[in-house]
Each structure stands twice: as structure tokens, then as C-alpha cells.
Amino acid sequence: MLQLLANAADPTSHVLPHELFHIGHWFSFNNQMLMTLLSAVLMVVVFRTLFKDASGAVPTGARNFFESILEFLRIEVFRPALKEHTDRFVPFLWTLFFFILFANLLGQIPVDEFVTLASGGQIESHVWGTATGSILTTGALALIAFFFVHANGIRQVANDLIKGTYGHHGGHEEHSSHEAAHDLEHPRGEGLPADVPADVRALGNPTAHYADDEHVKHHQKIGNVHVYAGQRIPPNIAWISAFPLYIWNFAPHPFRPAPGAPWTAWIGDIFMWGFLLILELIGALIKPFALTVRLFANMISGHIVLASLIILIPVTAGPLLHFGIGIPVTLLSLMIRLLEVFVAFLQAYIFTFLTTLFIASAVAPEH
């Protein structure tokens, strides 16, 4: 099979985009775009079929498999970083993870190779492919994550100004007396409230979990949660002020003067802040670029290695050498395919995990 595929066409051609049809001179639809669309449609079909009702029954089969992943991501990956903001960002992060995962896994199915084999090498199929093997696809995902992160950072500043909690860590004080208890190992991750290591009732309420009694004199109690009762800003002024305040807190202030200091004390801080702001802005642009290249490179590297192994077969002379090269190439190809399946899960996890960290840093600008 490998020799047939190697002789049929250039083995590296399956990592490149191939046009399927075009409309006029401005729109070209290729196989990687088809796989992007197929990944999205498959997600809708799978999740609407498996989770069409909110049944409290114990999940089984495929639903249990997907629910286990969803729960693991929410409690073990998202919540430690996002804390009380977890449930607000879970839909986006779940969607991001499974879209990348579906696209990665679909690209591992050798549909084109089977079509070429079935036709005896007469048909060179390029309908299938890996959506995340296109830098345009991974770049679009990184760009969406970039705008999502910073838009929500600005939104968080505006909401904090409106609620009067800006600059006071919202519902979770960094130096709370309960901080050590928050960091204890609890069953099912950080879903449990401080000081109650086995209270499973708090699993669905991260906001209450991360509320504490630090600076109680500045808090008002709403239900069981202490909320900072600072000065509230009208919504229109809050939204106008949100962007400059987000930029103001985008870089650290290493020489911030004490309250009541003369204005001249701010000169050194503002100079250093401006320098650090340039570095932070460069870093903010590098982050989506790194997300783009990491996912793209990892998803095509396995295909390129397979192509390099396959091309060893036709360059050898004689049937004995073909047979001698074909056996180890077949075994190595099988192991690489298995490794690629692992990489498909790993890269979906890494992309989502890094996006989670970027969101966490954006929604807590005072840190």
C-alpha cells in the first residue's frame, strides 16, 4: 500500500491545500476549508445529539466520554486560572478545544490514501486534509482568541467600575486569610469551598467559593457573598474609561508612589511604565503568533515525517530492497500515526490552556 501511494504522486502533496472549486476570480474553496466546515458541522451534530436533554441520569457510552472531558476541562484546567469567572468563559473555551480536536483527528483519517489505493493509483484524491494544517486556519483561531481575550479584559474593567469593585480584586482577594485553604488539594480540583474539603455542594458555584472575608469593612453582603462596596461609576463613563484603564494596567508600575505623594514622584514610574508597556504590547502580539505557529507546525510535522518515510520506498532498486524497506517503514508509519493521535489531543489542550491563561490575566488587570 505504501509503495503504491509513493508511486502514485508526490507524498508531500497531502499537506498542501488543493482547490476543489472556485467562484469567479475572487473565491477559491480548497480541501482544508472543507475540513474546517466539516469539523464545525460534526461538532454541532455530535453535541446536539448527545446533549439534547439535561437528563440527570448517569451518562453512558459516548456521552460519558465527552462529559468526562468537559468536566475535566472545566474543573481542572479552567477553574484554577479563571476562578469566579470560570462559568462565564467555559462555552468559548469548550468550543475552542473541541473544534481544534475534531479538526486534528479528522486529519488523521487517511481518506485520500484509501481512495488512491482503491483506484490502483489511477485517481489522486485531494478531497480530505487537516484543517489545522493550514496556517490560515490556526491564524484565524489565534486571532479570535486575541480579540476575545482583550475585549473581555476591557469589559471586566468596565463592569468593575460599574460595581465599584475596580482595583479591589473583585470577589477574590489575593491575600485572603483563606488563600492557603483555596490552594489545598480537594476532591475534583478547586471546585470546593475553602475550609470545607469535602463539601460537594459548592462544585457548581465558583463565585461563592472564591469570595472571602478579606477587608470585610469594605464589603457588603449579598446573600452569602461579600462584595466590595466601593464608589460606583455610571455605565457610560465606565465604558469610556475602560480602555485607557486597561492600557494603564497592561504593564506594571514598579515605582508607583504612595498615596498623597507629589506629582513629580510619578515621573520615574511613568517613564518605566512606558518602557514596560512597549514590551507588554510586543508580547501581546507575539502570543497569537506563537499559538498560530505551534498548532500549525505540530499538525503538519507528522505528515511530513510520514511522507519522508514513504518516499524511501520508490528510490530503492529491486523488489528485495522494496520489501526490506517497506516492512520497517510500515511499522514506523503505524507508530507515528498513533503518536499523531496523541499530538491531536495534546495540541488542542495546549492551545486552549494557553488561551485560558491569557483570559485570566486580562480579567484581573490590577494584577
N, C-alpha and C positions, 0 to 999 in steps of 0.2 A: 504493500500500500504506500509506504513512504517513498519507494523508488518511483512508483507511478506518479505520485504527486510531484516529486522533484523533477521528473522529466516533462511533466505537463506544462509547467510555467515557472516563472521566477518565484522561488519560495518566499521572498520578502514582499511580494505584491499584496499579501493579505493584511499587512499592517498599514497600507496606504488607503486613502479614500478613493472610491470608484463611483463615477457618476452613473446614476440609474436613469434619470431623465432630466430634462431642463425645460423651462418655460421661457420662451423668448431668449433674450440675451442677458437677463438680469437675475434669473433664479435657476440654480442647479441643485438638484436633490441627489445626494450620494448615499452610499450604504451606511455610513456612520450616522447620518441624520436619521435614516430609517431605524437604526438600532436605538437611538435616543428616544424616538417616538414610541417604539415597541416597549422599551423599559418603562416609560410613563404609563402606557396603556396597561401593561402587565401589573403594575403596582395598583392601579385603580381596580382591576378585575379581582386580584388576589385579596386585597384588604376589604373590599366591599362584599366579597363572597364570604370570607372567614369571619368578619366582624359586623355582619349586617344587623345583629341584635346585641344588646348589652346583657346577655344572659349571665347570671351569677353561678351557673353550673361550672364544675371543674373542666377546664379546656382539655381537649384530647387532639391527637393527630397533628395536622399542620397548624391548627390554631394554637395549640400548646407550644409548638416550636417558635412561631412568630411572637407569641405573647411573652415567652421567656426572654427573647431578645429585647423586646420593647421594655420590659420591666428592668432588665439588667442595665440598659442604657439610661433609663430614667433615674434609677436609684443609685447605681454605682458609678456612672460617668457624669451625668448632667448635674445631679443634686449637690455633690461635694463642691462643685465650682460655682453653680448659679444660686444655690441656697434658696432663699424665699422667692426668687424669680424663676424657679425651675419650670413650673407648670405653664408659665407664660410662653416659654420658648420651646417646649417639648414638641409641639406639632411641626415646627420648622425643622428641628434637628432630626426628628424621626424621618421626615420626608427626605431630607438630605442624605441620611445614612442609607436608606433602602433604595433610593434612586441610584446612588453610586454602586451599591451592592448588586442590584439587578443588572445594571449595565455591565459591570465587571464579569458577572457569572455568565450572562448571555454570550459574551465574547469568547468564553472558553468552549462553547459548543462548536465542534468543527463541521458546521453545516456545509460550507463551501467545499471542504475536502471530501466529504461523503458524496456530494453531487459530482465532483470531478472523478472520483473513484467509480461511481456507478456508471458513468458515461464512458469508462475506459480511457479517460484523458481527452475525449473529444470536446467536452464542454468545460470551459474555465469559468467557474462561478465566482462572482464577487458581490453577491447579494448580502451576505452576512458580514459581520465585523464586530469590533469592540468600540462602543460609543465613547468610552473614556480613553480610547487610544487616539483620539483627536484632541489636539491642544486647544482647539476652539471650544470643544465641549467642556474640558476641565477649566479653561479660562472663564467660560460663562458661569460655571458653578462658583469659582473663586470670586468673580465679580459680584454675583448675587450675595454671597456671604459677606463681602466687603461692605456693600451698601446696607445690608441688613444689620451688621454689627454697629456701624456708626449712626445709622438712623435711629436705632433703639438706644444708643448712648445719649443722643440729643433728646430723645423722648423721655428718657429716665430723668435727665436734669430738669426738664420742664415739669414733669409730674412731681418731683421732689420739691420744686419751688412752689407749686400749687398747694401741696400738702403741708408745707412748712418743715420738711424733713431734710432739705438740702444741706449738705455739709455735716450731717449728724448720723451718717451710716444707715439711714432708714430704719428698718426694724431689727437690724443685726449689728450690734456694737462690736468693733474689732477687739476691744479689750474687756469684754464682758467677764464677770465672775464665773459665768457658765462656760467660758471658751474651752476649758480643758474637758469638760463633760461633753461638749459638742463633738470633740475630736476623738472620743472613745470609740472603740470598735463595738458596734451594735449589730444585732441580727439584721440582715438585709440592708446593710450600709448605714447611711446617715439619716434614714427616714424616721428615727426615733427621737423623742424629745430629750433634752438634757436632764440628767439626774434620774431618768427612768429608763434603764437599759432594756426593759422587756415590755414596754407599753406600745403594743402594735396599733393602738388607736390613732397614733399620730402619723402613720405612714402616708396618709393622703393629705396632710396639712403641713407642708414645709414652712409656710408663713408663721404659724404658731410655734413651730419647732425652733426657728431661729430668732424669735422675739425673746428679749431678756429684760432684766430689771436694771441694767446699767443706766445711770443718770435718771433715776426714777423721778426726781423732782422736775425734770423737763418733759415728762411724758404724761399723756392722758391715756386712760384705759378704755379701749373699745372691745367689749367682750372680754376675752382672756388675753388680749394682746396689748402691750404698751406701745404707743405711737408717739413719736417726738412731737411736741406741741410748740413748734417754733412759729415765726411770723409767716403767714401765708401770703403768696403773691397772686394777684389776679391772673387768670389764664392768658389773656392777651399779652401782658407784659412778660409772663413766664416763658411763653413760646418765643418771643422776640429775644429774650435774654439767654435762652438755652444754648444756642450755637456758640456765642462768644465765651460763655462759661465753660462749655465743653472743651473748647480750644484752650482756655486758661488752665484747665486741669489736665490737659493732654500730656503735658510734661511736668516733671516735679519742680518744686520751688525749694532748692536746697538752702537758700539764705533768707527764707521768709522772716520778716521782722516780727517782733512781738506786738500784740495789740497796743495801740497808743503811741507807737514809735513814730518819729517824724518821717515825712515822705521821702527824704533823702536816703533813709535806710532801705528803701525798695530798689535803689539803683542797681546795687550788686545782684540782688535776686532777679530782677527783670532781665539784666544782661545774661546771666547764666541760664535763666528760663528760656530766653530766645534761642540760645545755642542748643539747649537740650530739645527744644521744640522742633528744630530742624532735623535732629537725629530721629526723634519720635515720628515725625511725618515721613521721613525716608523709610523707617521701619514699618510704618503702616502700609506703605506701598509695596514693600518687599514681601510682606506676609501673603497677600493674594497671589503674587508671582510664585512664591515658594509652594503654595498649595497647588497651583496650576502645574508646575513642572514636576513636582513629586508624584502626583497621581498619574499624569501622562507618561512619565518615564517608566514608572513601575509597571504600567499596564501594557506597554509595548516591548519591554525588555525581554519578557518570557517568550513572546512571539519571535523576536529576533534571534534568541538563542536556539529555538526550535528550527528556525529557517537555516541557521548556520550548521546545525547538525544534519538536517535533511540534505543540504547541498553537498555533503561529503559523499553521498551515495553515487550520483552520476559521474563524479570526477574520477572515480576509481575505475581501473580497467579489468575486465574479465568478470565472469559470473561468480567465481570463488571469492574475489575481493568484495564484490557487491554483497554477497551473503555474509562475509566476515564483518563488513562494516554495518550491514543492516541490522544484525542482531543487537549489538550494543547501542546503536542509535535508537532502536525501538524501545529498549529498556530505559535509556536515558530520557527519551521523549515522554514516556509514561510517568517517570518520576517528576519531570519538570511540569507536566500537566497537573499533577497532584499539588506540587508546590504553588502553581499559579492559582489554584482554587483557594489555598490558604492566603495568598497575597491579595486575592479579591476581597476577602473579608477584612484583612488587616488594613488595606488602604482605605476602605470605606470607614473603618473605625478611626484611623488616624485623621482623615480629613474632617470627620465630624467632631472628634475630640479637640482638635486644634481650634475649630470654629467655636466650640463651646468655651474654650479658654479666652478667645478674643471677645466673645459676647460678655463674659464675666468681667473682664477688665473694662469694658465700655460702660456697663450699667453701674459701676462703682467708681465714678470719675474722681471722687475725693481721695481714693487710694493711689 
